[in-house]
Amino acid sequence: MSSRRVRDPDVLRISSGDPDFEAPSYVKEAAIKAIQEGEKWTHYASAEVTDEFGKAVCNYYSKYGVKYEPAQVNATAGSGVALYIVMAGLLKPGDECLTFDPTFGSHFRTPPEVGAKNVFVPLNKGHFHLDPEDLKKKITPKSRMLVLCNPNNPAGTVFTKDELKAIAEICVENDIVVLADEIYNEFVYDGHKHYAIAAMEGMKERTVLVMSYSKTFGMTGWRLGYYVLPKELEPKWKSIPARAQPASFILHAGAAALNGPWDYVEKACAEYDKRRKFFVKRMNEIKGVSCHMFEGAFYAYPNIKDLKIPTAKFVQDFAAKEKVQISDGGSFGPVVAQGHLRVPLVKPVEILETVTDKMERFIKDL
């Protein structure tokens, strides 16, 4: 018998950030058309293909007041590859990488793989915002990189302009490179606004942008991401023998996605907002649970510390008893993240209602 793990088909899985929206029709059509045309779209990516993709990225990102050139854009088979390449290219053994607590797991799992050390900075001001003094306390002569996930996964923090200015001043003063994960930049709510750290004074030349198509366009299975490398960092860049460029026709579809129209993304954002308002309100009605109204991305981050049960055990027992698989929010950081669950709101309200009802019943029986 195979030792491969078999998933219970009766379990409702709401643990990964895989949107329940399909990619826009015009993106699918662009990919199909490119395949049918063949030639440059189905062979090794030519300069023309990569330039088309790069121009689309540059045009898109210019709305944040940052101007890039197509040659600075590097397409990858998903943002995870981009993250690794950037860290491997700029970190060396003994360097320290500053990561926020909480943040996406790959942000702190990757540095040790390239010989660097994680230094966690707590997001414990208000609802997971930054006190710049906490960042300053963590700076040492070995500080080389800061990973900024904005909007934050899992806590949904949308960093304010003042926060980003403070981060910029600290990074400029200490010659620290920022890896900016802005994958959820299109999903912000309640009048909050996404600002690019690269647009802050002195930051364009020290910020490496990492992006993905997975969340914005529901293209998780397409494996398309990219990173943008400043020219100023090229002299410090180590050559990484990683060639993870997507298929040429996928690049063509990616350019089509960024060139619009954007009503697909606007509708997705509105739907996530609807789910957000329902789920957070419902969580706060359950005794022993509190949940802040997150500002961006699409993850609810309930606090269950009052239940006095380890989050890993809660997740395991909840799945076994109620057949619902959610994420252990405590796995996203060593201190601040502890005592939380993470629930991706990638299901309709009707299903989320079932999840919350099951959770309330489960908690009452604890």
ABEGO torsion letter per residue (X at the ends): XBABBBBBAABBBBABBBBABBBBAAAAAAAAAAAAAEEAAABBBBAAAAAAAAAAAAAAAAAAGBBBBAAABBBBBEAAAAAAAAAAAABBBGBBBBBBOBBBAAAAAAAAAAGBBBBBBBBABEBGBBBAAAAAAABBAABABBBBBOBBOAAGBBBBAAAAAAAAAAAAAAGBBBBBBAAAAABBBGGBBBBBAAABBGAAAABBBBBBAAAAAGAAAAGBBBBBBBAAAAAABBBBBBBABBBAAAAAAAAAAAAOBAAAAAAAAAAAAAAAAAAAAAAAABBGBBBBBBABEABBBBBAAAAGBBAAAAAAAAAAAAGBBBBBAAAAEAAAABGBBBBBBABBAAAAAAAAAAAAAAAAAX
